[in-house]
Amino acid sequence: MNEITKNEIIECCIVGTGPAGLSVGLELIKHGKTNLVIVDKNHLIGGLARTEERDGIRFDVGPHRFFTNNKEVNDLWHDLLGKDFIPVNRLTRIYYKGKYFLYPIKATDALLKMGIFESIHAFFSFAATKFKKQEEAKTFEEWITQKFGKKLYTTFFKTYTEKVWGIPCNQIGAEWASQRIKGLDIIEVIKNALSFSNGNGPKTLVEQFDYPKYGSGQMYEKMAELIKNAGGKIITDTKVTRFNKTENKIESIEVEDREGNTYQIKADHYFNSAPLTHFYKLLSPGFGDDIDKAVNSLYYREHITVDLLINGDNLFPDQWIYIHSSDVKMARIANYNNFSKAMVGNQNKSAISVEYFTFQNDDIWKMNDESLINLAVTELEITKLIPKGAFEKGWVVRETESYPTYYLGYKEPYELLQKHLKGISNLTPVGRGGLYKYNNQDHSIYSGMLAARNYLKLTETPYDIWSINIDAEYHESGHRKKTDE
Ligand SMILES: Cc1cc2nc3c(=O)[nH]c(=O)nc-3n(C[C@H](O)[C@H](O)[C@H](O)COP(=O)(O)OP(=O)(O)OC[C@H]3O[C@@H](n4cnc5c(N)ncnc54)[C@H](O)[C@@H]3O)c2cc1C
């Protein structure tokens, strides 16, 4: 049931109950602004970071690790969940040619498992990069090859990256590599591997991360609870079907609930975290043919998670495993038992998710749920990650527009659209999809916080929301905040 009365004027309307939208709401209520409504098409709170419960077992939409170098976000996470935000000792590996390599890469482990000939090959291919005059890297392939050498690039980066993005690495812009892998220095990796550490020093983000006891969605359910307790309204199961625009203002939005009831919401200001291209298609009227064309050239990668209930536990010790082998279609496998025991309760079962990255016109997207579950189970059995006959039940979660694609040449249409959106005086795009940024939760949250501060005209504003994450620090570095938990 919609909680908005007819003709009610809302001060702030936020689209999306993901980390970004909720962070706008939380920041607004912290400053006494409670006349706000958050609308989401989903039933569950949390957007891509939500947690779904099936047969008493919890699954995220792909594994969600909480880590950040942003103190404000880190403090917020700890304040929100307290003792329910638990430290997890990280183990993640790459599966490649039947072997498991530690990830982040450890030189000794990689060299041992690659074997003597491949290791020598990797060493010389890396050494060659040091003697070659380097042009500025434009593509993902060039960026990684220049930093690590061709051999390590093909072994540890190429196949997985191409599974994720669905295009060759020489068509992916270097920004993605620099955003995600910046600061990872092979010399540091080797030094680290050779250092004689007694293991008592502070844990790095590589070794430990935090996680909500009941799944990533717990963090956002808590945020939603605080917003509602303060008087903010959250309407789920309701999709925005149109943003009504005049020359340079959003006048209202049209929404439709699950029963097909439609109504309008009028607000002074709008924050949007729905994917940018999706938003533009709902904008009425748009900005004209040139911008329509620009928007049509931007695209996201879709994502399928096959959630599986497996009989028995201790299947493998990793939180997740990257599957680089090209003989299976799956890209990553997560084991939620190794995130938090509470994800499976007292059952002697395992909560496993298998991820596929796809486009909507790919065969895999068109497969029905039963076939996808069969595929995931078969691929897990082939790779011996689950024993034959242990599969009990499966569910499929499909997410459109999950990964904004930084293909070569995306910047021109993107910047054109951005320029026009800046001209809408009462609209602030936020979040991963909303800003078309390959953001993690922390950046999405931060964009929401700063967007609210801009609206409130707090000191130090306005912040440039569009530039959050451009200079983001590499997430595998940095030390954990010391906590008592
Ligand atoms: C597989 C996967 C793994 C990830 N792993 C990690 C990780 O380990 N660590 C990490 O920090 N981050 C991770 N992320 C990223 C993280 O999920 C996102 O950064 C974060 O959820 C983005 O939050 P957001 O609020 O910007 O957007 P979203 O979470 O996408 O929220 C947008 C919301 O808008 C709603 N919406 C869209 N269209 C409409 C409409 N027309 N009407 C109403 N509502 C609408 C959606 O339903 C959604 O709830 C991962 C993401 C994926 C997909």
The ligand as a MOL file (V3000), in Angstrom:
LIG
                    3D

  0  0  0     0  0            999 V3000
M  V30 BEGIN CTAB
M  V30 COUNTS 53 58 0 0 0
M  V30 BEGIN ATOM
M  V30 1 C 27.8210 -9.4730 -8.4380 0
M  V30 2 C 28.1990 -8.2580 -7.6620 0
M  V30 3 C 29.1560 -8.3450 -6.6680 0
M  V30 4 C 29.5290 -7.2090 -5.9450 0
M  V30 5 N 30.4610 -7.3290 -4.9610 0
M  V30 6 C 30.7670 -6.2490 -4.1990 0
M  V30 7 C 31.6890 -6.3630 -3.1190 0
M  V30 8 O 32.2500 -7.4310 -2.8520 0
M  V30 9 N 31.9350 -5.2460 -2.3740 0
M  V30 10 C 31.3250 -4.0470 -2.6420 0
M  V30 11 O 31.5550 -3.0860 -1.9030 0
M  V30 12 N 30.4850 -3.9030 -3.6860 0
M  V30 13 C 30.1830 -4.9760 -4.4650 0
M  V30 14 N 29.2970 -4.8500 -5.5040 0
M  V30 15 C 28.7810 -3.5190 -5.8430 0
M  V30 16 C 27.5820 -3.1070 -5.0010 0
M  V30 17 O 26.5600 -4.0670 -5.0850 0
M  V30 18 C 27.1000 -1.7860 -5.5640 0
M  V30 19 O 28.1430 -0.8370 -5.5450 0
M  V30 20 C 25.9490 -1.1880 -4.7930 0
M  V30 21 O 24.9180 -2.0870 -4.5290 0
M  V30 22 C 25.4040 -0.0480 -5.6320 0
M  V30 23 O 24.4640 0.6320 -4.8810 0
M  V30 24 P 23.5160 1.7020 -5.5710 0
M  V30 25 O 22.5630 2.1400 -4.5440 0
M  V30 26 O 24.3510 2.6900 -6.2570 0
M  V30 27 O 22.7630 0.9110 -6.7330 0
M  V30 28 P 21.8470 -0.3690 -6.6910 0
M  V30 29 O 22.2620 -1.2750 -5.6040 0
M  V30 30 O 21.8580 -0.8880 -8.0840 0
M  V30 31 O 20.4090 0.2120 -6.3570 0
M  V30 32 C 19.5930 0.8170 -7.3230 0
M  V30 33 C 18.1640 0.5580 -6.9520 0
M  V30 34 O 17.3220 1.2330 -7.8890 0
M  V30 35 C 16.1720 0.4280 -8.0950 0
M  V30 36 N 15.5430 0.7910 -9.3720 0
M  V30 37 C 16.0590 0.6810 -10.6160 0
M  V30 38 N 15.1690 1.0920 -11.5380 0
M  V30 39 C 14.0640 1.4800 -10.8630 0
M  V30 40 C 12.7830 1.9840 -11.2570 0
M  V30 41 N 12.4520 2.1990 -12.5360 0
M  V30 42 N 11.8880 2.2500 -10.2810 0
M  V30 43 C 12.1760 2.0350 -8.9690 0
M  V30 44 N 13.3580 1.5490 -8.5480 0
M  V30 45 C 14.2920 1.2770 -9.4830 0
M  V30 46 C 16.7230 -0.9880 -8.0960 0
M  V30 47 O 15.7060 -1.9370 -7.8420 0
M  V30 48 C 17.7880 -0.9200 -7.0060 0
M  V30 49 O 17.2700 -1.3330 -5.7630 0
M  V30 50 C 28.9310 -5.9660 -6.2490 0
M  V30 51 C 27.9640 -5.8800 -7.2620 0
M  V30 52 C 27.5990 -7.0060 -7.9650 0
M  V30 53 C 26.5620 -6.9150 -9.0420 0
M  V30 END ATOM
M  V30 BEGIN BOND
M  V30 1 1 1 2
M  V30 2 1 2 3
M  V30 3 2 2 52
M  V30 4 2 3 4
M  V30 5 1 4 5
M  V30 6 1 4 50
M  V30 7 2 5 6
M  V30 8 1 6 7
M  V30 9 1 6 13
M  V30 10 2 7 8
M  V30 11 1 7 9
M  V30 12 1 9 10
M  V30 13 2 10 11
M  V30 14 1 10 12
M  V30 15 2 12 13
M  V30 16 1 13 14
M  V30 17 1 14 15
M  V30 18 1 14 50
M  V30 19 1 15 16
M  V30 20 1 16 17
M  V30 21 1 16 18
M  V30 22 1 18 19
M  V30 23 1 18 20
M  V30 24 1 20 21
M  V30 25 1 20 22
M  V30 26 1 22 23
M  V30 27 1 23 24
M  V30 28 2 24 25
M  V30 29 1 24 26
M  V30 30 1 24 27
M  V30 31 1 27 28
M  V30 32 2 28 29
M  V30 33 1 28 30
M  V30 34 1 28 31
M  V30 35 1 31 32
M  V30 36 1 32 33
M  V30 37 1 33 34
M  V30 38 1 33 48
M  V30 39 1 34 35
M  V30 40 1 35 36
M  V30 41 1 35 46
M  V30 42 1 36 37
M  V30 43 1 36 45
M  V30 44 2 37 38
M  V30 45 1 38 39
M  V30 46 1 39 40
M  V30 47 2 39 45
M  V30 48 1 40 41
M  V30 49 2 40 42
M  V30 50 1 42 43
M  V30 51 2 43 44
M  V30 52 1 44 45
M  V30 53 1 46 47
M  V30 54 1 46 48
M  V30 55 1 48 49
M  V30 56 2 50 51
M  V30 57 1 51 52
M  V30 58 1 52 53
M  V30 END BOND
M  V30 END CTAB
M  END
